[in-house]
Amino acid sequence: MTDRPTLDDQALDILFREARTQNKWQDRQVPDSKLEEVYNLLKFAPTSANASPARFVFIRTSEGKARLKPALSAGNMEKTMTAPVIAIVAHDMAFYDKLPFLFPHADARSWFASTPALAETTAFRNGTLQGAYLILAARAAGLDAGPMSGFDNAKVDEAFFAGTTWKSNFLVNLGYGDPEGLFPRSPRLSFDEAARLE
């Protein structure tokens, strides 16, 4: 057996060590093809029973931003309205209807369709995971990200998901960041503070 290869320092810096939550954006558009590239990376990351409950709305137009604007908190208004793309990370509460395709080797749909509490927990947990994968995939594809939760979920759901089984979770601003908008990096917990070995 041989060890799997590891990412080099440049890749680790891009994904983690030097990556920052962006607050200011260059006046530079993100092509739709780049958003497809990001999705086509994140879709391969793991979810329970391959459920893949996350759903994404990529807002790129002034009309879409106008629909989103009333849901934003004042502190997040400028950085969101000036972002080239705002991704609504949502999850489909009826994700299990896709399981006969996504998980064909077992009757996984029945595990969730008859157990609403399990379905809700699974949708939220795995949709959140996929939102995190979105951030990493965006960084891997050359974009910057600014994830946030300062908005009214009910207003977003009314504006974008009325009549559907989708529910919003959080937002991720996407584009090419302007370093002038960065705050000093906040501290992180050490391994010994955040983890233990058993």
LUMMI-965713 format. One record per atom (N, C-alpha, C): x, y, z; atom name; residue number from 1. Coordinates in nm, 2 decimals. Example, Ala and Ser with C-alpha at 12.3 -4.5 7.8 and 13.67 -1.06 7.14 Angstrom:
2
R      xx      yy      zz  site  pos
R    1.32   -0.57    0.78     N    1
R    1.23   -0.45    0.78    CA    1
R    1.32   -0.33    0.78     C    1
R    1.28   -0.22    0.71     N    2
R    1.37   -0.11    0.71    CA    2
R    1.29    0.00    0.79     C    2
end
This chain:
198
R      xx      yy      zz  site  pos
R    0.08   -0.12    0.00     N    1
R    0.00    0.00    0.00    CA    1
R    0.09    0.12    0.00     C    1
R    0.04    0.23   -0.07     N    2
R    0.11    0.35   -0.07    CA    2
R    0.02    0.46   -0.02     C    2
R    0.08    0.57    0.04     N    3
R    0.00    0.68    0.08    CA    3
R   -0.06    0.76   -0.03     C    3
R   -0.18    0.81   -0.01     N    4
R   -0.24    0.89   -0.11    CA    4
R   -0.16    1.03   -0.12     C    4
R   -0.16    1.09   -0.24     N    5
R   -0.09    1.22   -0.25    CA    5
R   -0.17    1.32   -0.17     C    5
R   -0.09    1.42   -0.12     N    6
R   -0.16    1.53   -0.05    CA    6
R   -0.15    1.66   -0.14     C    6
R   -0.23    1.76   -0.10     N    7
R   -0.23    1.88   -0.17    CA    7
R   -0.10    1.96   -0.14     C    7
R   -0.05    2.04   -0.23     N    8
R    0.07    2.12   -0.20    CA    8
R    0.03    2.24   -0.12     C    8
R    0.13    2.32   -0.08     N    9
R    0.10    2.43    0.01    CA    9
R    0.02    2.54   -0.06     C    9
R    0.04    2.56   -0.19     N   10
R   -0.04    2.66   -0.26    CA   10
R   -0.19    2.62   -0.26     C   10
R   -0.22    2.49   -0.28     N   11
R   -0.36    2.45   -0.28    CA   11
R   -0.42    2.46   -0.14     C   11
R   -0.34    2.43   -0.04     N   12
R   -0.39    2.44    0.10    CA   12
R   -0.41    2.59    0.14     C   12
R   -0.33    2.67    0.09     N   13
R   -0.35    2.82    0.12    CA   13
R   -0.48    2.87    0.05     C   13
R   -0.50    2.82   -0.07     N   14
R   -0.62    2.87   -0.15    CA   14
R   -0.75    2.82   -0.08     C   14
R   -0.75    2.70   -0.03     N   15
R   -0.87    2.64    0.03    CA   15
R   -0.89    2.68    0.17     C   15
R   -0.78    2.70    0.25     N   16
R   -0.79    2.72    0.39    CA   16
R   -0.71    2.83    0.45     C   16
R   -0.58    2.82    0.44     N   17
R   -0.49    2.90    0.53    CA   17
R   -0.49    3.05    0.49     C   17
R   -0.50    3.08    0.36     N   18
R   -0.50    3.22    0.32    CA   18
R   -0.64    3.27    0.27     C   18
R   -0.73    3.18    0.26     N   19
R   -0.87    3.21    0.22    CA   19
R   -0.94    3.29    0.33     C   19
R   -1.01    3.39    0.28     N   20
R   -1.08    3.48    0.38    CA   20
R   -1.23    3.50    0.34     C   20
R   -1.31    3.54    0.44     N   21
R   -1.45    3.58    0.41    CA   21
R   -1.44    3.72    0.35     C   21
R   -1.49    3.73    0.23     N   22
R   -1.48    3.86    0.16    CA   22
R   -1.60    3.96    0.20     C   22
R   -1.57    4.09    0.21     N   23
R   -1.67    4.19    0.24    CA   23
R   -1.68    4.29    0.13     C   23
R   -1.58    4.29    0.04     N   24
R   -1.58    4.39   -0.07    CA   24
R   -1.54    4.32   -0.20     C   24
R   -1.59    4.37   -0.31     N   25
R   -1.58    4.29   -0.44    CA   25
R   -1.52    4.38   -0.55     C   25
R   -1.44    4.31   -0.63     N   26
R   -1.40    4.38   -0.76    CA   26
R   -1.51    4.38   -0.85     C   26
R   -1.51    4.49   -0.94     N   27
R   -1.62    4.50   -1.04    CA   27
R   -1.59    4.41   -1.15     C   27
R   -1.61    4.28   -1.13     N   28
R   -1.58    4.18   -1.23    CA   28
R   -1.68    4.07   -1.22     C   28
R   -1.74    4.04   -1.34     N   29
R   -1.85    3.94   -1.34    CA   29
R   -1.80    3.80   -1.33     C   29
R   -1.89    3.71   -1.28     N   30
R   -1.86    3.57   -1.28    CA   30
R   -1.94    3.50   -1.39     C   30
R   -1.88    3.43   -1.48     N   31
R   -1.95    3.37   -1.59    CA   31
R   -2.04    3.26   -1.53     C   31
R   -2.15    3.23   -1.60     N   32
R   -2.24    3.12   -1.56    CA   32
R   -2.17    2.99   -1.56     C   32
R   -2.08    2.98   -1.66     N   33
R   -2.00    2.85   -1.67    CA   33
R   -1.91    2.83   -1.55     C   33
R   -1.87    2.93   -1.48     N   34
R   -1.79    2.92   -1.36    CA   34
R   -1.88    2.87   -1.25     C   34
R   -2.00    2.91   -1.24     N   35
R   -2.10    2.86   -1.14    CA   35
R   -2.13    2.71   -1.16     C   35
R   -2.14    2.67   -1.29     N   36
R   -2.16    2.53   -1.32    CA   36
R   -2.04    2.45   -1.28     C   36
R   -1.92    2.51   -1.30     N   37
R   -1.79    2.44   -1.26    CA   37
R   -1.79    2.42   -1.11     C   37
R   -1.83    2.52   -1.04     N   38
R   -1.83    2.51   -0.89    CA   38
R   -1.93    2.40   -0.85     C   38
R   -2.05    2.40   -0.91     N   39
R   -2.15    2.29   -0.87    CA   39
R   -2.10    2.15   -0.91     C   39
R   -2.04    2.14   -1.02     N   40
R   -1.99    2.01   -1.07    CA   40
R   -1.87    1.96   -0.99     C   40
R   -1.81    2.05   -0.90     N   41
R   -1.71    2.00   -0.80    CA   41
R   -1.78    1.96   -0.68     C   41
R   -1.87    2.04   -0.62     N   42
R   -1.92    2.02   -0.49    CA   42
R   -2.02    1.90   -0.49     C   42
R   -2.08    1.86   -0.60     N   43
R   -2.18    1.76   -0.60    CA   43
R   -2.11    1.62   -0.57     C   43
R   -1.98    1.61   -0.58     N   44
R   -1.92    1.48   -0.56    CA   44
R   -1.89    1.46   -0.41     C   44
R   -1.90    1.56   -0.33     N   45
R   -1.87    1.54   -0.18    CA   45
R   -1.98    1.47   -0.11     C   45
R   -1.95    1.40    0.00     N   46
R   -2.05    1.31    0.06    CA   46
R   -2.17    1.37    0.13     C   46
R   -2.28    1.30    0.12     N   47
R   -2.40    1.33    0.20    CA   47
R   -2.46    1.19    0.24     C   47
R   -2.54    1.19    0.34     N   48
R   -2.61    1.07    0.39    CA   48
R   -2.69    1.00    0.28     C   48
R   -2.66    0.88    0.25     N   49
R   -2.73    0.80    0.15    CA   49
R   -2.73    0.87    0.01     C   49
R   -2.62    0.95   -0.01     N   50
R   -2.61    1.03   -0.13    CA   50
R   -2.73    1.11   -0.16     C   50
R   -2.80    1.16   -0.05     N   51
R   -2.92    1.23   -0.06    CA   51
R   -2.92    1.36   -0.13     C   51
R   -2.80    1.43   -0.12     N   52
R   -2.78    1.55   -0.20    CA   52
R   -2.90    1.65   -0.19     C   52
R   -2.94    1.69   -0.06     N   53
R   -3.06    1.77   -0.05    CA   53
R   -3.04    1.92   -0.08     C   53
R   -2.92    1.96   -0.09     N   54
R   -2.90    2.11   -0.11    CA   54
R   -2.95    2.15   -0.25     C   54
R   -3.01    2.27   -0.25     N   55
R   -3.05    2.33   -0.38    CA   55
R   -2.99    2.48   -0.37     C   55
R   -2.95    2.52   -0.49     N   56
R   -2.88    2.65   -0.50    CA   56
R   -2.95    2.75   -0.59     C   56
R   -2.97    2.87   -0.55     N   57
R   -3.01    2.97   -0.64    CA   57
R   -2.90    3.07   -0.65     C   57
R   -2.85    3.09   -0.77     N   58
R   -2.74    3.19   -0.80    CA   58
R   -2.80    3.32   -0.85     C   58
R   -2.80    3.42   -0.77     N   59
R   -2.86    3.55   -0.81    CA   59
R   -2.75    3.63   -0.87     C   59
R   -2.77    3.67   -1.00     N   60
R   -2.67    3.75   -1.07    CA   60
R   -2.73    3.87   -1.13     C   60
R   -2.86    3.89   -1.13     N   61
R   -2.92    4.00   -1.20    CA   61
R   -2.97    4.11   -1.10     C   61
R   -2.99    4.23   -1.15     N   62
R   -3.04    4.33   -1.06    CA   62
R   -3.18    4.30   -1.01     C   62
R   -3.26    4.23   -1.10     N   63
R   -3.39    4.19   -1.06    CA   63
R   -3.39    4.09   -0.94     C   63
R   -3.30    4.00   -0.95     N   64
R   -3.29    3.90   -0.84    CA   64
R   -3.24    3.96   -0.72     C   64
R   -3.15    4.05   -0.73     N   65
R   -3.10    4.12   -0.61    CA   65
R   -3.21    4.21   -0.54     C   65
R   -3.29    4.27   -0.63     N   66
R   -3.40    4.35   -0.57    CA   66
R   -3.50    4.26   -0.49     C   66
R   -3.52    4.14   -0.54     N   67
R   -3.61    4.05   -0.46    CA   67
R   -3.55    4.01   -0.33     C   67
R   -3.41    3.99   -0.33     N   68
R   -3.35    3.95   -0.21    CA   68
R   -3.33    4.06   -0.11     C   68
R   -3.31    4.18   -0.15     N   69
R   -3.27    4.30   -0.07    CA   69
R   -3.36    4.32    0.06     C   69
R   -3.49    4.31    0.05     N   70
R   -3.57    4.33    0.17    CA   70
R   -3.55    4.23    0.28     C   70
R   -3.48    4.12    0.25     N   71
R   -3.46    4.01    0.35    CA   71
R   -3.32    4.03    0.42     C   71
R   -3.24    4.12    0.37     N   72
R   -3.11    4.14    0.43    CA   72
R   -3.10    4.23    0.55     C   72
R   -3.01    4.20    0.64     N   73
R   -2.99    4.29    0.76    CA   73
R   -2.91    4.40    0.71     C   73
R   -2.92    4.51    0.78     N   74
R   -2.85    4.64    0.74    CA   74
R   -2.70    4.62    0.73     C   74
R   -2.64    4.54    0.82     N   75
R   -2.50    4.52    0.82    CA   75
R   -2.45    4.44    0.70     C   75
R   -2.53    4.37    0.64     N   76
R   -2.49    4.28    0.52    CA   76
R   -2.54    4.34    0.39     C   76
R   -2.60    4.45    0.39     N   77
R   -2.66    4.50    0.27    CA   77
R   -2.56    4.54    0.16     C   77
R   -2.46    4.62    0.19     N   78
R   -2.37    4.67    0.09    CA   78
R   -2.29    4.56    0.03     C   78
R   -2.23    4.47    0.11     N   79
R   -2.14    4.37    0.06    CA   79
R   -2.22    4.26   -0.02     C   79
R   -2.35    4.25    0.01     N   80
R   -2.43    4.16   -0.07    CA   80
R   -2.48    4.22   -0.20     C   80
R   -2.52    4.34   -0.19     N   81
R   -2.57    4.40   -0.32    CA   81
R   -2.46    4.43   -0.42     C   81
R   -2.34    4.44   -0.37     N   82
R   -2.23    4.46   -0.46    CA   82
R   -2.16    4.34   -0.51     C   82
R   -2.19    4.22   -0.45     N   83
R   -2.13    4.09   -0.49    CA   83
R   -2.18    4.06   -0.63     C   83
R   -2.09    4.01   -0.72     N   84
R   -2.13    3.97   -0.85    CA   84
R   -2.24    3.86   -0.85     C   84
R   -2.23    3.77   -0.75     N   85
R   -2.33    3.66   -0.74    CA   85
R   -2.36    3.64   -0.59     C   85
R   -2.49    3.61   -0.56     N   86
R   -2.53    3.57   -0.43    CA   86
R   -2.59    3.43   -0.44     C   86
R   -2.53    3.33   -0.37     N   87
R   -2.59    3.20   -0.37    CA   87
R   -2.68    3.18   -0.25     C   87
R   -2.80    3.15   -0.28     N   88
R   -2.89    3.10   -0.17    CA   88
R   -2.87    2.95   -0.15     C   88
R   -2.82    2.91   -0.04     N   89
R   -2.80    2.77   -0.01    CA   89
R   -2.93    2.73    0.06     C   89
R   -3.00    2.64   -0.01     N   90
R   -3.13    2.59    0.04    CA   90
R   -3.12    2.44    0.05     C   90
R   -3.23    2.38    0.11     N   91
R   -3.24    2.23    0.10    CA   91
R   -3.38    2.20    0.07     C   91
R   -3.40    2.09    0.00     N   92
R   -3.53    2.04   -0.04    CA   92
R   -3.58    1.95    0.06     C   92
R   -3.70    1.98    0.12     N   93
R   -3.76    1.90    0.23    CA   93
R   -3.81    1.77    0.17     C   93
R   -3.83    1.76    0.04     N   94
R   -3.87    1.64   -0.03    CA   94
R   -3.76    1.58   -0.10     C   94
R   -3.63    1.60   -0.05     N   95
R   -3.52    1.54   -0.12    CA   95
R   -3.53    1.39   -0.15     C   95
R   -3.60    1.32   -0.06     N   96
R   -3.61    1.18   -0.07    CA   96
R   -3.68    1.13   -0.20     C   96
R   -3.75    1.22   -0.27     N   97
R   -3.81    1.18   -0.40    CA   97
R   -3.70    1.15   -0.51     C   97
R   -3.58    1.20   -0.49     N   98
R   -3.47    1.18   -0.58    CA   98
R   -3.39    1.05   -0.54     C   98
R   -3.42    0.99   -0.43     N   99
R   -3.34    0.88   -0.38    CA   99
R   -3.34    0.76   -0.47     C   99
R   -3.46    0.73   -0.54     N  100
R   -3.45    0.61   -0.63    CA  100
R   -3.35    0.62   -0.74     C  100
R   -3.32    0.75   -0.78     N  101
R   -3.21    0.77   -0.87    CA  101
R   -3.07    0.78   -0.80     C  101
R   -3.07    0.85   -0.69     N  102
R   -2.94    0.88   -0.63    CA  102
R   -2.89    0.76   -0.55     C  102
R   -2.98    0.68   -0.50     N  103
R   -2.94    0.57   -0.41    CA  103
R   -3.02    0.44   -0.45     C  103
R   -2.99    0.39   -0.57     N  104
R   -3.08    0.29   -0.63    CA  104
R   -3.07    0.15   -0.57     C  104
R   -2.97    0.13   -0.49     N  105
R   -2.94   -0.01   -0.45    CA  105
R   -3.02   -0.04   -0.32     C  105
R   -3.11    0.05   -0.27     N  106
R   -3.19    0.02   -0.15    CA  106
R   -3.31    0.12   -0.16     C  106
R   -3.42    0.08   -0.09     N  107
R   -3.54    0.16   -0.09    CA  107
R   -3.52    0.28    0.01     C  107
R   -3.43    0.36   -0.02     N  108
R   -3.39    0.47    0.08    CA  108
R   -3.51    0.57    0.09     C  108
R   -3.59    0.59   -0.01     N  109
R   -3.70    0.69    0.00    CA  109
R   -3.79    0.66    0.11     C  109
R   -3.82    0.53    0.14     N  110
R   -3.91    0.50    0.25    CA  110
R   -3.85    0.53    0.38     C  110
R   -3.72    0.54    0.40     N  111
R   -3.66    0.57    0.52    CA  111
R   -3.70    0.71    0.57     C  111
R   -3.72    0.80    0.47     N  112
R   -3.74    0.94    0.51    CA  112
R   -3.89    0.98    0.48     C  112
R   -3.95    0.93    0.38     N  113
R   -4.08    0.98    0.34    CA  113
R   -4.18    0.95    0.45     C  113
R   -4.16    0.85    0.53     N  114
R   -4.25    0.81    0.64    CA  114
R   -4.21    0.87    0.78     C  114
R   -4.10    0.94    0.78     N  115
R   -4.04    0.99    0.91    CA  115
R   -4.01    1.13    0.89     C  115
R   -4.10    1.23    0.90     N  116
R   -4.08    1.37    0.88    CA  116
R   -3.96    1.43    0.96     C  116
R   -3.95    1.39    1.09     N  117
R   -3.84    1.45    1.17    CA  117
R   -3.71    1.40    1.12     C  117
R   -3.69    1.28    1.08     N  118
R   -3.57    1.23    1.02    CA  118
R   -3.54    1.30    0.89     C  118
R   -3.64    1.32    0.81     N  119
R   -3.62    1.39    0.68    CA  119
R   -3.58    1.53    0.70     C  119
R   -3.64    1.60    0.80     N  120
R   -3.60    1.74    0.82    CA  120
R   -3.46    1.75    0.87     C  120
R   -3.42    1.67    0.96     N  121
R   -3.28    1.67    1.02    CA  121
R   -3.18    1.64    0.91     C  121
R   -3.21    1.54    0.83     N  122
R   -3.12    1.50    0.72    CA  122
R   -3.11    1.61    0.61     C  122
R   -3.22    1.67    0.58     N  123
R   -3.22    1.77    0.48    CA  123
R   -3.13    1.89    0.53     C  123
R   -3.15    1.93    0.65     N  124
R   -3.08    2.05    0.71    CA  124
R   -2.93    2.02    0.72     C  124
R   -2.90    1.90    0.78     N  125
R   -2.76    1.87    0.81    CA  125
R   -2.68    1.86    0.68     C  125
R   -2.73    1.78    0.59     N  126
R   -2.66    1.75    0.46    CA  126
R   -2.66    1.87    0.37     C  126
R   -2.77    1.95    0.37     N  127
R   -2.77    2.07    0.29    CA  127
R   -2.67    2.17    0.34     C  127
R   -2.65    2.18    0.47     N  128
R   -2.55    2.26    0.53    CA  128
R   -2.41    2.22    0.49     C  128
R   -2.39    2.08    0.50     N  129
R   -2.26    2.03    0.45    CA  129
R   -2.24    2.07    0.30     C  129
R   -2.34    2.06    0.22     N  130
R   -2.32    2.09    0.08    CA  130
R   -2.29    2.24    0.06     C  130
R   -2.35    2.33    0.15     N  131
R   -2.31    2.47    0.14    CA  131
R   -2.17    2.49    0.18     C  131
R   -2.11    2.42    0.27     N  132
R   -1.97    2.43    0.30    CA  132
R   -1.89    2.38    0.18     C  132
R   -1.93    2.27    0.12     N  133
R   -1.86    2.22    0.00    CA  133
R   -1.86    2.33   -0.11     C  133
R   -1.97    2.41   -0.12     N  134
R   -1.98    2.51   -0.21    CA  134
R   -1.87    2.62   -0.19     C  134
R   -1.85    2.65   -0.07     N  135
R   -1.74    2.75   -0.04    CA  135
R   -1.60    2.70   -0.08     C  135
R   -1.58    2.57   -0.05     N  136
R   -1.45    2.52   -0.09    CA  136
R   -1.44    2.50   -0.24     C  136
R   -1.54    2.46   -0.30     N  137
R   -1.54    2.44   -0.45    CA  137
R   -1.52    2.57   -0.52     C  137
R   -1.58    2.68   -0.46     N  138
R   -1.57    2.81   -0.52    CA  138
R   -1.42    2.86   -0.51     C  138
R   -1.36    2.83   -0.39     N  139
R   -1.22    2.87   -0.38    CA  139
R   -1.13    2.79   -0.47     C  139
R   -1.16    2.66   -0.49     N  140
R   -1.08    2.57   -0.57    CA  140
R   -1.09    2.62   -0.72     C  140
R   -1.21    2.68   -0.75     N  141
R   -1.23    2.72   -0.89    CA  141
R   -1.19    2.86   -0.92     C  141
R   -1.12    2.93   -0.82     N  142
R   -1.07    3.06   -0.84    CA  142
R   -1.15    3.17   -0.80     C  142
R   -1.26    3.15   -0.72     N  143
R   -1.35    3.25   -0.67    CA  143
R   -1.32    3.27   -0.52     C  143
R   -1.37    3.39   -0.48     N  144
R   -1.37    3.42   -0.33    CA  144
R   -1.52    3.40   -0.29     C  144
R   -1.53    3.38   -0.15     N  145
R   -1.66    3.36   -0.10    CA  145
R   -1.68    3.44    0.03     C  145
R   -1.81    3.48    0.05     N  146
R   -1.84    3.55    0.17    CA  146
R   -1.97    3.49    0.23     C  146
R   -1.96    3.38    0.30     N  147
R   -2.08    3.32    0.36    CA  147
R   -2.14    3.40    0.47     C  147
R   -2.27    3.40    0.49     N  148
R   -2.33    3.47    0.60    CA  148
R   -2.47    3.42    0.63     C  148
R   -2.52    3.46    0.75     N  149
R   -2.65    3.42    0.79    CA  149
R   -2.74    3.54    0.83     C  149
R   -2.69    3.66    0.80     N  150
R   -2.76    3.78    0.85    CA  150
R   -2.87    3.82    0.75     C  150
R   -2.98    3.75    0.76     N  151
R   -3.10    3.78    0.67    CA  151
R   -3.22    3.71    0.73     C  151
R   -3.34    3.74    0.67     N  152
R   -3.46    3.68    0.72    CA  152
R   -3.50    3.56    0.63     C  152
R   -3.49    3.44    0.68     N  153
R   -3.51    3.32    0.60    CA  153
R   -3.66    3.32    0.55     C  153
R   -3.75    3.36    0.63     N  154
R   -3.89    3.36    0.59    CA  154
R   -3.91    3.44    0.47     C  154
R   -3.85    3.56    0.47     N  155
R   -3.87    3.65    0.35    CA  155
R   -3.80    3.59    0.23     C  155
R   -3.69    3.53    0.25     N  156
R   -3.62    3.47    0.13    CA  156
R   -3.71    3.35    0.08     C  156
R   -3.76    3.27    0.17     N  157
R   -3.84    3.16    0.12    CA  157
R   -3.97    3.21    0.05     C  157
R   -4.03    3.32    0.10     N  158
R   -4.15    3.37    0.03    CA  158
R   -4.11    3.43   -0.10     C  158
R   -4.00    3.49   -0.11     N  159
R   -3.96    3.56   -0.24    CA  159
R   -3.91    3.46   -0.35     C  159
R   -3.85    3.35   -0.30     N  160
R   -3.78    3.26   -0.40    CA  160
R   -3.84    3.12   -0.40     C  160
R   -3.90    3.08   -0.29     N  161
R   -3.94    2.93   -0.29    CA  161
R   -4.09    2.91   -0.26     C  161
R   -4.17    3.01   -0.27     N  162
R   -4.31    2.99   -0.24    CA  162
R   -4.37    2.88   -0.33     C  162
R   -4.45    2.80   -0.27     N  163
R   -4.51    2.69   -0.35    CA  163
R   -4.42    2.57   -0.38     C  163
R   -4.30    2.57   -0.32     N  164
R   -4.20    2.46   -0.34    CA  164
R   -4.17    2.39   -0.20     C  164
R   -4.09    2.29   -0.21     N  165
R   -4.05    2.22   -0.08    CA  165
R   -3.91    2.26   -0.04     C  165
R   -3.86    2.37   -0.10     N  166
R   -3.72    2.42   -0.07    CA  166
R   -3.73    2.52    0.05     C  166
R   -3.63    2.52    0.13     N  167
R   -3.61    2.61    0.24    CA  167
R   -3.47    2.67    0.24     C  167
R   -3.46    2.80    0.27     N  168
R   -3.33    2.86    0.27    CA  168
R   -3.26    2.83    0.40     C  168
R   -3.12    2.82    0.39     N  169
R   -3.04    2.80    0.50    CA  169
R   -2.95    2.92    0.53     C  169
R   -2.85    2.94    0.43     N  170
R   -2.77    3.06    0.45    CA  170
R   -2.73    3.11    0.31     C  170
R   -2.66    3.22    0.30     N  171
R   -2.62    3.29    0.18    CA  171
R   -2.47    3.28    0.17     C  171
R   -2.42    3.28    0.04     N  172
R   -2.28    3.29    0.01    CA  172
R   -2.26    3.39   -0.10     C  172
R   -2.20    3.50   -0.07     N  173
R   -2.16    3.59   -0.18    CA  173
R   -2.04    3.54   -0.25     C  173
R   -2.04    3.55   -0.38     N  174
R   -1.93    3.49   -0.46    CA  174
R   -1.88    3.59   -0.56     C  174
R   -1.76    3.59   -0.59     N  175
R   -1.70    3.68   -0.69    CA  175
R   -1.54    3.68   -0.67     C  175
R   -1.49    3.80   -0.70     N  176
R   -1.35    3.82   -0.69    CA  176
R   -1.33    3.93   -0.59     C  176
R   -1.27    3.89   -0.47     N  177
R   -1.27    3.98   -0.36    CA  177
R   -1.17    4.09   -0.37     C  177
R   -1.20    4.20   -0.31     N  178
R   -1.11    4.32   -0.30    CA  178
R   -1.05    4.31   -0.16     C  178
R   -0.91    4.30   -0.16     N  179
R   -0.85    4.28   -0.02    CA  179
R   -0.87    4.40    0.07     C  179
R   -0.90    4.52    0.01     N  180
R   -0.93    4.64    0.09    CA  180
R   -1.04    4.62    0.19     C  180
R   -1.13    4.53    0.16     N  181
R   -1.25    4.50    0.25    CA  181
R   -1.22    4.40    0.36     C  181
R   -1.10    4.35    0.37     N  182
R   -1.08    4.24    0.47    CA  182
R   -1.05    4.30    0.60     C  182
R   -1.10    4.23    0.71     N  183
R   -1.07    4.26    0.84    CA  183
R   -0.94    4.18    0.88     C  183
R   -0.87    4.22    0.99     N  184
R   -0.77    4.13    1.03    CA  184
R   -0.82    4.00    1.07     C  184
R   -0.74    3.89    1.04     N  185
R   -0.79    3.76    1.06    CA  185
R   -0.81    3.74    1.21     C  185
R   -0.93    3.68    1.25     N  186
R   -0.96    3.65    1.39    CA  186
R   -0.89    3.53    1.43     C  186
R   -0.87    3.51    1.56     N  187
R   -0.80    3.40    1.62    CA  187
R   -0.88    3.27    1.59     C  187
R   -0.81    3.16    1.60     N  188
R   -0.87    3.02    1.59    CA  188
R   -0.83    2.94    1.71     C  188
R   -0.91    2.85    1.75     N  189
R   -0.87    2.76    1.86    CA  189
R   -0.76    2.67    1.82     C  189
R   -0.68    2.63    1.92     N  190
R   -0.57    2.54    1.90    CA  190
R   -0.63    2.40    1.89     C  190
R   -0.55    2.30    1.85     N  191
R   -0.60    2.16    1.85    CA  191
R   -0.64    2.12    1.99     C  191
R   -0.56    2.15    2.09     N  192
R   -0.59    2.10    2.22    CA  192
R   -0.71    2.17    2.28     C  192
R   -0.75    2.29    2.23     N  193
R   -0.87    2.35    2.28    CA  193
R   -1.00    2.30    2.21     C  193
R   -0.98    2.25    2.09     N  194
R   -1.10    2.21    2.01    CA  194
R   -1.11    2.06    1.99     C  194
R   -1.01    1.99    2.03     N  195
R   -1.02    1.84    2.00    CA  195
R   -0.96    1.76    2.11     C  195
R   -0.99    1.64    2.12     N  196
R   -0.92    1.55    2.21    CA  196
R   -0.91    1.41    2.15     C  196
R   -0.81    1.34    2.19     N  197
R   -0.78    1.21    2.15    CA  197
R   -0.83    1.11    2.25     C  197
R   -0.90    1.01    2.21     N  198
R   -0.95    0.91    2.30    CA  198
R   -0.89    0.77    2.27     C  198
end
